[in-house]
């Protein structure tokens, strides 16, 4: 059985990986949006509205400031 501190560390590591992956997906979709390739899945309108309200620099700044904290 894993010790509690190790489990918490592992959980934080997984959360960081998942957060990075999600941010990479959003950045890829934003770049598609900039090239005129619009999303078509459920929630596409909201996503398009979000992209219209921000710029890539905002996303890139966020990528450099996101931190995962154990709770």
Backbone torsions as a table, in degrees:
resi	resn	phi	psi	omega
1	UNK	NA	138.9	-179.3
2	UNK	-77.2	145.1	177.7
3	UNK	-70.5	154.9	-178.8
4	UNK	-58.2	-47.2	178.8
5	UNK	-60.2	-37.9	179.0
6	UNK	-66.5	-42.1	178.0
7	UNK	-61.2	-42.3	179.1
8	UNK	-64.3	-42.6	177.9
9	UNK	-61.3	-45.9	-178.6
10	UNK	-63.3	-41.1	179.0
11	UNK	-63.2	-43.4	178.2
12	UNK	-63.9	-38.5	178.8
13	UNK	-63.7	-44.0	178.3
14	UNK	-64.8	-43.0	178.6
15	UNK	-60.9	-40.6	179.6
16	UNK	-64.1	-45.1	179.0
17	UNK	-60.5	-46.3	-179.6
18	UNK	-64.0	-41.5	178.5
19	UNK	-63.0	-44.9	177.9
20	UNK	-61.8	-42.6	-179.6
21	UNK	-63.4	-45.8	179.8
22	UNK	-61.9	-41.5	178.7
23	UNK	-64.8	-39.6	176.7
24	UNK	-61.8	-39.3	178.3
25	UNK	-64.8	-42.6	179.1
26	UNK	-64.2	-43.5	178.3
27	UNK	-61.2	-40.8	178.9
28	UNK	-63.9	-43.0	178.6
29	UNK	-66.6	-36.1	178.2
30	UNK	-65.2	-41.5	177.6
31	UNK	-63.9	-38.3	174.3
32	UNK	-60.5	-44.7	179.0
33	UNK	-57.5	-44.0	-179.7
34	UNK	-63.1	-26.9	179.5
35	UNK	-91.1	4.3	178.5
36	UNK	87.4	8.6	177.2
37	UNK	-93.6	107.2	-174.9
38	UNK	-95.7	146.3	178.1
39	UNK	-69.1	153.7	-179.0
40	UNK	-126.3	-4.2	-177.0
41	UNK	-77.2	171.1	175.6
42	UNK	-54.8	136.7	-178.3
43	UNK	89.5	3.0	-176.1
44	UNK	-62.2	-39.6	-179.0
45	UNK	-62.1	-44.6	178.6
46	UNK	-63.5	-40.8	179.5
47	UNK	-64.6	-43.4	178.4
48	UNK	-63.1	-41.4	177.9
49	UNK	-63.5	-39.3	177.2
50	UNK	-61.6	-48.4	-179.3
51	UNK	-62.0	-36.1	179.0
52	UNK	-65.6	-24.9	-175.1
53	UNK	-93.5	-2.6	-178.5
54	UNK	-131.1	173.4	173.7
55	UNK	-127.3	165.5	-174.9
56	UNK	-61.1	-34.0	179.9
57	UNK	-61.2	-36.1	177.5
58	UNK	-62.5	-43.3	180.0
59	UNK	-66.4	-43.8	-178.4
60	UNK	-65.3	-38.3	175.8
61	UNK	-62.2	-41.8	179.3
62	UNK	-62.1	-39.8	-179.6
63	UNK	-60.2	-34.0	-179.0
64	UNK	-83.2	-10.7	-177.1
65	UNK	-113.6	-5.6	-179.3
66	UNK	-71.5	131.4	175.0
67	UNK	-131.6	148.8	177.6
68	UNK	-105.2	128.5	179.0
69	UNK	-118.8	138.6	175.3
70	UNK	-73.7	140.6	-180.0
71	UNK	-106.7	NA	NA
